[in-house]
Amino acid sequence: MLQQALDLPVTPRYGFENFISCAGNSSALEFSRRITNPAEPEKLLYLYGPAGSGKTHLLHAIGRQLAGEQYQVLSCRNLTVPISTTSNLLLVDDLDQLPDQPELRNALWEAFNQQYSSGHTLALAGRFAPKELPTIDEHLISRLLWGLVARLDVSDDRSRQMLIAKLAQDRQIILPDDVASWLLTVLPRDVGSLVSACDALYRAALQRKCRITLRLARELVLLGTLTP
């Protein structure tokens, strides 16, 4: 009888100490640390890069560094009016997904301007560079360019090796080196494919009550469960 797969034990820890630093994101990490340093005058940061490149991790790391557990990362995917700015910290994710609604654009601009004028820390993130953001007010785009701007890119082989190791660690699974190396040769270069692969391997190993092996990974590819 097959064992039922349980929810994945994903326990990501969003801190600077466990952020996977590589050539493609070292500037983003440096700037994120900088705006949390009381001795640094710069308090504004915009991060951009593809999904899964670490933007959200850094936003949470900034929040935890400055406010412990008493912080909130707002997502433009479900932003509502009015936007709360009661703290000395404004963290906004998914800036490229802000709905094309004047009310939301104005509310975001007002919240940003209020925090910026007060000298508070602001960190925002999206998939695109400031001038490529589709629904953002031009005043906000201009203001973003006044601060620190960093692009994250983790598509190189070394970065992907480090990422897949971190994904396995978060899921508390043992991923042998030969399996990880093989996955990196057959999977697409996006981070989402690495996440899906780790999840598929975990569920298959749990159902079969076996270890994750290269043979299992190859079998999942043949079955279409793990799609390269």
Backbone as CSV, one residue per row, in Angstrom:
resi,resn,N_x,N_y,N_z,CA_x,CA_y,CA_z,C_x,C_y,C_z
1,MET,0.853,-1.196,0.000,0.000,0.000,0.000,0.887,1.243,0.000
2,LEU,0.579,2.186,-0.879,1.389,3.375,-0.993,1.096,4.327,0.146
3,GLN,2.141,4.957,0.640,1.978,5.944,1.694,1.501,7.251,1.090
4,GLN,0.535,7.886,1.715,0.019,9.141,1.213,1.028,10.251,1.419
5,ALA,1.209,11.063,0.371,2.144,12.185,0.480,1.556,13.271,1.353
6,LEU,2.335,13.739,2.303,1.911,14.814,3.183,2.328,16.143,2.591
7,ASP,1.864,17.218,3.210,2.296,18.526,2.762,3.806,18.635,2.892
8,LEU,4.417,19.309,1.920,5.865,19.444,1.939,6.309,20.231,3.169
9,PRO,7.346,19.740,3.852,7.809,20.449,5.046,8.701,21.620,4.684
10,VAL,8.137,22.571,3.953,8.927,23.706,3.502,9.010,24.733,4.621
11,THR,10.202,24.993,5.094,10.374,25.949,6.174,11.443,26.970,5.793
12,PRO,11.145,27.819,4.815,12.133,28.816,4.413,12.408,29.794,5.538
13,ARG,13.649,30.170,5.698,14.041,31.125,6.718,14.596,32.343,6.002
14,TYR,13.816,33.403,6.026,14.180,34.583,5.253,15.056,35.514,6.071
15,GLY,16.352,35.327,5.978,17.286,36.202,6.659,18.498,36.457,5.793
16,PHE,19.264,37.466,6.130,20.490,37.730,5.388,21.476,36.575,5.532
17,GLU,21.459,35.928,6.698,22.465,34.904,6.980,22.306,33.662,6.114
18,ASN,21.118,33.407,5.578,20.944,32.210,4.748,20.536,32.545,3.329
19,PHE,20.715,33.791,2.922,20.479,34.153,1.526,21.624,33.615,0.683
20,ILE,21.304,32.978,-0.427,22.323,32.371,-1.276,22.939,33.454,-2.153
21,SER,24.126,33.882,-1.798,24.794,34.947,-2.527,25.622,34.382,-3.672
22,CYS,25.500,35.008,-4.840,26.283,34.609,-6.009,26.552,35.861,-6.834
23,ALA,27.246,35.692,-7.946,27.621,36.859,-8.740,26.402,37.644,-9.207
24,GLY,25.300,36.937,-9.462,24.128,37.597,-10.017,23.269,38.327,-9.014
25,ASN,23.534,38.159,-7.706,22.685,38.843,-6.735,23.481,39.510,-5.613
26,SER,24.795,39.556,-5.738,25.624,40.100,-4.655,25.339,41.585,-4.410
27,SER,25.077,42.339,-5.478,24.771,43.765,-5.303,23.446,43.943,-4.575
28,ALA,22.458,43.107,-4.924,21.158,43.183,-4.256,21.296,42.906,-2.766
29,LEU,22.102,41.925,-2.407,22.329,41.614,-0.994,23.060,42.757,-0.300
30,GLU,24.073,43.298,-0.949,24.835,44.406,-0.361,23.933,45.613,-0.113
31,PHE,23.107,45.968,-1.104,22.227,47.130,-0.962,21.164,46.890,0.109
32,SER,20.666,45.649,0.191,19.659,45.334,1.209,20.234,45.499,2.603
33,ARG,21.450,45.045,2.785,22.102,45.237,4.084,22.342,46.717,4.359
34,ARG,22.673,47.454,3.310,23.012,48.866,3.489,21.837,49.668,4.024
35,ILE,20.634,49.435,3.485,19.506,50.259,3.928,19.024,49.880,5.335
36,THR,19.522,48.768,5.879,19.181,48.412,7.259,20.235,48.894,8.254
37,ASN,21.288,49.502,7.746,22.369,49.998,8.604,22.049,51.426,9.046
38,PRO,21.855,51.650,10.342,21.518,52.997,10.814,22.550,54.057,10.434
39,ALA,23.791,53.641,10.204,24.842,54.601,9.870,24.819,55.022,8.406
40,GLU,24.032,54.311,7.589,23.960,54.611,6.171,22.824,55.600,5.892
41,PRO,23.069,56.633,5.077,22.008,57.607,4.788,20.948,57.086,3.817
42,GLU,21.305,56.131,2.959,20.361,55.638,1.951,19.304,54.747,2.584
43,LYS,18.037,55.041,2.296,16.925,54.288,2.881,15.956,53.766,1.836
44,LEU,16.288,53.891,0.562,15.374,53.469,-0.506,16.064,52.456,-1.409
45,LEU,15.363,51.341,-1.680,15.917,50.280,-2.522,14.827,49.690,-3.411
46,TYR,15.183,49.482,-4.679,14.293,48.750,-5.586,15.049,47.551,-6.138
47,LEU,14.451,46.365,-6.003,15.025,45.114,-6.492,14.206,44.609,-7.664
48,TYR,14.876,44.120,-8.695,14.117,43.540,-9.798,14.849,42.336,-10.387
49,GLY,14.047,41.447,-10.960,14.585,40.224,-11.540,13.462,39.223,-11.716
50,PRO,13.732,38.102,-12.370,12.689,37.111,-12.645,12.153,36.461,-11.384
51,ALA,11.012,35.812,-11.520,10.409,35.102,-10.394,11.385,34.072,-9.841
52,GLY,11.455,33.977,-8.525,12.321,33.001,-7.886,13.771,33.407,-7.757
53,SER,14.086,34.647,-8.051,15.488,35.069,-8.000,15.923,35.559,-6.625
54,GLY,15.001,35.677,-5.679,15.380,36.043,-4.320,14.890,37.394,-3.852
55,LYS,14.057,38.060,-4.645,13.578,39.393,-4.269,12.763,39.361,-2.977
56,THR,11.816,38.435,-2.916,10.954,38.344,-1.736,11.762,37.967,-0.503
57,HIS,12.726,37.081,-0.660,13.603,36.705,0.449,14.261,37.950,1.036
58,LEU,14.804,38.806,0.180,15.496,39.993,0.668,14.539,40.990,1.318
59,LEU,13.333,41.121,0.792,12.355,42.008,1.428,12.070,41.544,2.856
60,HIS,11.881,40.234,3.024,11.639,39.702,4.363,12.875,39.854,5.247
61,ALA,14.048,39.660,4.669,15.277,39.811,5.453,15.420,41.244,5.961
62,ILE,15.073,42.216,5.113,15.109,43.621,5.527,14.121,43.849,6.669
63,GLY,12.916,43.302,6.507,11.907,43.458,7.550,12.344,42.875,8.882
64,ARG,12.885,41.661,8.846,13.309,41.004,10.085,14.481,41.739,10.725
65,GLN,15.380,42.265,9.896,16.534,42.977,10.435,16.108,44.252,11.157
66,LEU,15.099,44.937,10.630,14.696,46.221,11.181,13.572,46.130,12.212
67,ALA,12.733,45.089,12.099,11.541,45.055,12.950,11.287,43.707,13.603
68,GLY,12.252,42.808,13.551,12.031,41.478,14.119,10.923,40.768,13.367
69,GLU,9.897,40.344,14.086,8.757,39.693,13.437,7.604,40.666,13.206
70,GLN,7.778,41.920,13.592,6.691,42.900,13.496,6.802,43.703,12.206
71,TYR,6.653,43.035,11.090,6.708,43.722,9.799,5.732,43.042,8.847
72,GLN,5.465,43.695,7.724,4.570,43.145,6.719,5.109,43.470,5.336
73,VAL,5.102,42.468,4.460,5.440,42.678,3.055,4.135,42.743,2.270
74,LEU,3.857,43.891,1.690,2.640,44.066,0.904,2.874,43.567,-0.521
75,SER,1.905,42.882,-1.073,1.984,42.425,-2.460,1.012,43.233,-3.312
76,CYS,1.499,43.740,-4.440,0.647,44.513,-5.337,-0.410,43.648,-6.010
77,ARG,-0.289,42.334,-5.878,-1.304,41.453,-6.455,-2.619,41.540,-5.702
78,ASN,-2.576,41.891,-4.426,-3.810,41.987,-3.648,-3.830,43.245,-2.791
79,LEU,-3.280,44.307,-3.318,-3.214,45.569,-2.601,-4.607,46.190,-2.488
80,THR,-4.895,46.770,-1.325,-6.190,47.416,-1.115,-5.977,48.830,-0.596
81,VAL,-6.991,49.650,-0.785,-6.969,51.037,-0.333,-7.797,51.155,0.942
82,PRO,-7.319,51.865,1.966,-6.058,52.607,2.021,-4.882,51.696,2.342
83,ILE,-3.680,52.135,1.997,-2.467,51.372,2.271,-1.910,51.806,3.618
84,SER,-1.717,50.860,4.512,-1.248,51.171,5.853,0.216,51.585,5.848
85,THR,0.509,52.703,6.489,1.891,53.167,6.633,2.139,53.559,8.083
86,THR,1.664,52.733,8.992,1.767,53.061,10.408,3.160,52.822,10.984
87,SER,3.967,52.003,10.313,5.307,51.710,10.828,6.332,52.582,10.123
88,ASN,7.583,52.449,10.554,8.679,53.200,9.934,9.319,52.428,8.794
89,LEU,8.581,51.469,8.248,9.129,50.587,7.228,8.040,50.255,6.209
90,LEU,8.339,50.423,4.922,7.396,50.065,3.870,8.065,49.067,2.933
91,LEU,7.498,47.861,2.859,8.008,46.793,2.006,6.912,46.411,1.020
92,VAL,7.205,46.523,-0.268,6.203,46.264,-1.300,6.778,45.306,-2.333
93,ASP,6.084,44.207,-2.574,6.509,43.196,-3.535,5.595,43.221,-4.761
94,ASP,6.034,42.556,-5.840,5.231,42.371,-7.055,4.794,43.696,-7.658
95,LEU,5.693,44.676,-7.686,5.337,46.001,-8.175,4.885,45.974,-9.635
96,ASP,5.381,45.008,-10.391,4.994,44.893,-11.804,3.584,44.359,-11.977
97,GLN,2.965,43.866,-10.905,1.631,43.285,-10.995,0.550,44.178,-10.375
98,LEU,0.879,45.439,-10.172,-0.127,46.372,-9.675,-1.243,46.517,-10.703
99,PRO,-2.498,46.293,-10.314,-3.606,46.444,-11.264,-3.648,47.854,-11.850
100,ASP,-4.096,47.957,-13.077,-4.156,49.255,-13.759,-5.390,50.020,-13.299
101,GLN,-5.332,50.479,-12.060,-6.441,51.206,-11.447,-5.910,52.503,-10.829
102,PRO,-6.415,53.648,-11.276,-5.919,54.934,-10.766,-5.950,55.045,-9.246
103,GLU,-6.981,54.499,-8.616,-7.102,54.586,-7.169,-5.928,53.895,-6.475
104,LEU,-5.560,52.718,-6.981,-4.437,51.986,-6.391,-3.113,52.697,-6.668
105,ARG,-2.944,53.185,-7.884,-1.711,53.906,-8.220,-1.524,55.114,-7.312
106,ASN,-2.591,55.875,-7.131,-2.508,57.073,-6.294,-2.238,56.711,-4.838
107,ALA,-2.891,55.641,-4.358,-2.690,55.226,-2.974,-1.253,54.783,-2.735
108,LEU,-0.696,54.054,-3.703,0.684,53.595,-3.568,1.647,54.777,-3.579
109,TRP,1.405,55.722,-4.458,2.258,56.901,-4.524,2.199,57.695,-3.225
110,GLU,1.004,57.866,-2.684,0.845,58.622,-1.447,1.538,57.918,-0.276
111,ALA,1.382,56.585,-0.207,2.038,55.838,0.865,3.554,55.930,0.743
112,PHE,4.040,55.777,-0.478,5.477,55.875,-0.730,5.985,57.255,-0.342
113,ASN,5.305,58.294,-0.807,5.761,59.658,-0.580,5.751,60.014,0.900
114,GLN,4.750,59.528,1.604,4.663,59.782,3.038,5.852,59.172,3.769
115,GLN,6.170,57.921,3.437,7.291,57.244,4.089,8.628,57.878,3.694
116,TYR,8.766,58.172,2.418,10.024,58.740,1.923,10.280,60.105,2.551
117,SER,9.239,60.940,2.596,9.380,62.284,3.161,9.706,62.242,4.643
118,SER,9.299,61.178,5.307,9.554,61.034,6.743,10.916,60.428,7.033
119,GLY,11.658,60.074,5.984,12.981,59.494,6.181,12.966,58.041,6.597
120,HIS,11.848,57.359,6.339,11.731,55.961,6.723,12.336,55.046,5.646
121,THR,12.543,53.799,5.993,13.126,52.825,5.072,12.055,52.281,4.134
122,LEU,12.393,52.221,2.849,11.486,51.686,1.840,12.240,50.690,0.967
123,ALA,11.655,49.528,0.749,12.216,48.527,-0.158,11.074,47.974,-0.997
124,LEU,11.252,48.003,-2.306,10.222,47.541,-3.235,10.848,46.564,-4.220
125,ALA,10.021,45.716,-4.808,10.550,44.705,-5.725,9.547,44.403,-6.819
126,GLY,10.069,44.021,-7.981,9.241,43.623,-9.120,10.090,42.894,-10.131
127,ARG,9.457,42.383,-11.147,10.207,41.624,-12.147,10.962,42.505,-13.131
128,PHE,10.529,43.762,-13.285,11.089,44.614,-14.327,11.831,45.819,-13.758
129,ALA,12.712,46.383,-14.595,13.407,47.608,-14.235,12.381,48.734,-14.062
130,PRO,12.716,49.768,-13.304,11.734,50.822,-13.022,11.025,51.371,-14.250
131,LYS,11.754,51.703,-15.283,11.136,52.309,-16.465,10.290,51.328,-17.272
132,GLU,10.367,50.040,-16.942,9.585,49.036,-17.660,8.349,48.590,-16.891
133,LEU,8.129,49.159,-15.709,6.953,48.797,-14.920,5.699,49.313,-15.625
134,PRO,4.727,48.457,-15.911,3.631,48.832,-16.809,2.568,49.757,-16.230
135,THR,2.281,49.682,-14.937,1.139,50.425,-14.396,1.529,51.363,-13.265
136,ILE,2.787,51.708,-13.168,3.267,52.536,-12.062,3.291,54.006,-12.465
137,ASP,2.869,54.864,-11.557,2.873,56.304,-11.777,4.285,56.789,-12.117
138,GLU,4.379,57.707,-13.088,5.691,58.199,-13.520,6.453,58.871,-12.375
139,HIS,5.723,59.504,-11.459,6.395,60.129,-10.326,7.085,59.075,-9.461
140,LEU,6.429,57.935,-9.283,7.014,56.869,-8.472,8.210,56.250,-9.186
141,ILE,8.100,56.056,-10.495,9.234,55.521,-11.257,10.449,56.427,-11.108
142,SER,10.225,57.725,-11.243,11.318,58.681,-11.100,11.927,58.621,-9.716
143,ARG,11.072,58.499,-8.694,11.561,58.461,-7.322,12.352,57.185,-7.047
144,LEU,11.923,56.056,-7.642,12.666,54.811,-7.461,14.101,54.940,-7.956
145,LEU,14.280,55.684,-9.020,15.610,55.854,-9.610,16.508,56.746,-8.755
146,TRP,15.936,57.432,-7.777,16.749,58.237,-6.868,17.491,57.365,-5.860
147,GLY,16.953,56.195,-5.598,17.532,55.325,-4.580,18.459,54.278,-5.175
148,LEU,18.714,53.236,-4.409,19.523,52.120,-4.869,18.663,51.192,-5.734
149,VAL,19.226,50.705,-6.821,18.517,49.779,-7.717,19.442,48.606,-8.006
150,ALA,18.928,47.389,-7.848,19.760,46.203,-8.077,18.953,45.133,-8.810
151,ARG,19.588,44.525,-9.779,18.975,43.424,-10.523,19.490,42.095,-9.989
152,LEU,18.603,41.112,-9.888,18.977,39.766,-9.458,18.897,38.824,-10.644
153,ASP,19.942,38.032,-10.852,19.969,37.055,-11.940,20.685,35.806,-11.439
154,VAL,19.935,34.708,-11.327,20.510,33.470,-10.792,20.447,32.349,-11.835
155,SER,20.597,32.708,-13.091,20.461,31.716,-14.159,21.764,30.993,-14.483
156,ASP,22.900,31.425,-13.924,24.164,30.753,-14.212,24.233,29.426,-13.461
157,ASP,25.091,28.531,-13.916,25.155,27.167,-13.376,25.498,27.135,-11.891
158,ARG,26.460,27.945,-11.468,26.868,27.935,-10.067,25.717,28.386,-9.163
159,SER,25.015,29.419,-9.597,23.886,29.904,-8.803,22.800,28.846,-8.704
160,ARG,22.539,28.134,-9.803,21.503,27.118,-9.792,21.886,25.945,-8.886
161,GLN,23.174,25.602,-8.833,23.627,24.547,-7.931,23.367,24.940,-6.475
162,MET,23.660,26.182,-6.146,23.453,26.649,-4.782,21.966,26.720,-4.447
163,LEU,21.154,27.104,-5.424,19.717,27.203,-5.203,19.078,25.845,-4.954
164,ILE,19.457,24.859,-5.746,18.829,23.546,-5.578,19.226,22.934,-4.234
165,ALA,20.430,23.238,-3.760,20.840,22.777,-2.431,19.999,23.446,-1.349
166,LYS,19.712,24.741,-1.534,18.884,25.468,-0.570,17.444,24.959,-0.595
167,LEU,16.921,24.657,-1.774,15.559,24.134,-1.884,15.425,22.803,-1.148
168,ALA,16.428,21.941,-1.311,16.407,20.655,-0.618,16.494,20.851,0.889
169,GLN,17.316,21.795,1.330,17.458,22.072,2.763,16.143,22.569,3.351
170,ASP,15.474,23.480,2.654,14.195,24.011,3.141,13.144,22.912,3.260
171,ARG,13.199,21.932,2.355,12.234,20.834,2.369,12.684,19.673,3.246
172,GLN,13.849,19.834,3.874,14.371,18.825,4.784,14.500,17.463,4.103
173,ILE,14.997,17.475,2.862,15.215,16.231,2.131,16.692,16.101,1.781
174,ILE,17.126,14.868,1.637,18.504,14.588,1.234,18.534,14.420,-0.276
175,LEU,19.218,15.333,-0.955,19.328,15.292,-2.410,20.776,15.000,-2.772
176,PRO,21.081,13.750,-3.163,22.472,13.392,-3.481,23.060,14.285,-4.570
177,ASP,24.366,14.453,-4.532,25.037,15.332,-5.489,24.817,14.894,-6.932
178,ASP,24.807,13.568,-7.178,24.648,13.115,-8.560,23.248,13.431,-9.081
179,VAL,22.255,13.387,-8.191,20.894,13.726,-8.601,20.804,15.224,-8.901
180,ALA,21.363,16.044,-8.017,21.323,17.491,-8.214,22.029,17.883,-9.506
181,SER,23.193,17.300,-9.760,23.946,17.623,-10.977,23.182,17.217,-12.224
182,TRP,22.540,16.058,-12.181,21.777,15.586,-13.345,20.566,16.471,-13.596
183,LEU,19.877,16.860,-12.544,18.707,17.726,-12.699,19.081,19.033,-13.381
184,LEU,20.231,19.574,-13.030,20.650,20.849,-13.603,20.968,20.741,-15.087
185,THR,21.245,19.529,-15.567,21.534,19.351,-16.998,20.274,19.133,-17.822
186,VAL,19.175,18.690,-17.184,17.971,18.355,-17.964,16.824,19.338,-17.747
187,LEU,16.862,20.106,-16.682,15.759,21.026,-16.396,15.979,22.382,-17.063
188,PRO,14.885,23.086,-17.340,15.024,24.480,-17.812,15.756,25.319,-16.775
189,ARG,16.192,26.499,-17.150,17.052,27.301,-16.287,16.286,28.158,-15.284
190,ASP,14.942,28.129,-15.351,14.194,28.960,-14.416,14.122,28.291,-13.051
191,VAL,13.972,29.107,-12.021,13.940,28.611,-10.653,12.697,27.767,-10.405
192,GLY,11.578,28.121,-11.037,10.349,27.371,-10.856,10.498,25.899,-11.190
193,SER,11.293,25.580,-12.200,11.514,24.188,-12.576,12.285,23.442,-11.486
194,LEU,13.233,24.137,-10.842,13.977,23.511,-9.750,13.057,23.228,-8.568
195,VAL,12.170,24.156,-8.271,11.222,23.969,-7.170,10.318,22.780,-7.454
196,SER,9.761,22.724,-8.669,8.865,21.626,-9.038,9.569,20.279,-8.965
197,ALA,10.829,20.242,-9.383,11.592,18.992,-9.359,11.787,18.495,-7.932
198,CYS,12.164,19.403,-7.033,12.354,19.005,-5.635,11.053,18.490,-5.031
199,ASP,9.951,19.160,-5.343,8.658,18.744,-4.813,8.254,17.379,-5.348
200,ALA,8.464,17.155,-6.664,8.092,15.879,-7.271,8.925,14.733,-6.704
201,LEU,10.205,14.963,-6.517,11.072,13.933,-5.961,10.682,13.609,-4.518
202,TYR,10.368,14.629,-3.751,9.962,14.401,-2.367,8.716,13.528,-2.305
203,ARG,7.710,13.879,-3.084,6.449,13.137,-3.037,6.632,11.691,-3.506
204,ALA,7.418,11.509,-4.557,7.629,10.153,-5.060,8.377,9.299,-4.043
205,ALA,9.402,9.862,-3.419,10.169,9.107,-2.428,9.309,8.768,-1.216
206,LEU,8.426,9.686,-0.827,7.559,9.436,0.316,6.542,8.341,0.004
207,GLN,5.956,8.398,-1.172,4.971,7.392,-1.561,5.585,6.002,-1.658
208,ARG,6.812,5.938,-2.166,7.463,4.638,-2.370,8.297,4.203,-1.162
209,LYS,8.395,5.071,-0.185,9.195,4.781,1.004,10.636,4.430,0.629
210,CYS,11.207,5.288,-0.201,12.584,5.054,-0.652,13.369,6.354,-0.609
211,ARG,14.670,6.221,-0.790,15.535,7.389,-0.851,15.429,8.036,-2.230
212,ILE,15.804,9.307,-2.307,15.890,9.980,-3.604,17.190,9.545,-4.270
213,THR,17.073,8.978,-5.448,18.236,8.486,-6.188,18.162,8.964,-7.627
214,LEU,19.275,8.806,-8.335,19.311,9.167,-9.742,18.340,8.304,-10.540
215,ARG,18.234,7.049,-10.168,17.303,6.142,-10.847,15.868,6.629,-10.694
216,LEU,15.511,7.067,-9.499,14.163,7.582,-9.262,13.911,8.835,-10.094
217,ALA,14.882,9.735,-10.138,14.723,10.971,-10.905,14.518,10.676,-12.385
218,ARG,15.313,9.760,-12.920,15.172,9.411,-14.336,13.828,8.739,-14.612
219,GLU,13.373,7.926,-13.671,12.081,7.268,-13.845,10.945,8.289,-13.870
220,LEU,11.046,9.298,-13.023,10.015,10.325,-12.991,9.972,11.121,-14.295
221,VAL,11.121,11.307,-14.897,11.166,11.989,-16.199,10.452,11.144,-17.248
222,LEU,10.713,9.834,-17.255,10.076,8.934,-18.219,8.549,8.891,-18.017
223,LEU,8.128,8.968,-16.759,6.700,8.928,-16.450,6.006,10.270,-16.690
224,GLY,6.800,11.310,-16.903,6.233,12.622,-17.124,5.914,13.362,-15.848
225,THR,6.249,12.791,-14.705,6.016,13.449,-13.416,6.992,14.592,-13.198
226,LEU,8.193,14.390,-13.667,9.226,15.408,-13.595,9.575,15.757,-15.035
227,THR,9.139,16.944,-15.474,9.242,17.288,-16.884,10.430,18.195,-17.148
228,PRO,11.360,17.743,-17.995,12.493,18.592,-18.349,12.085,19.639,-19.383
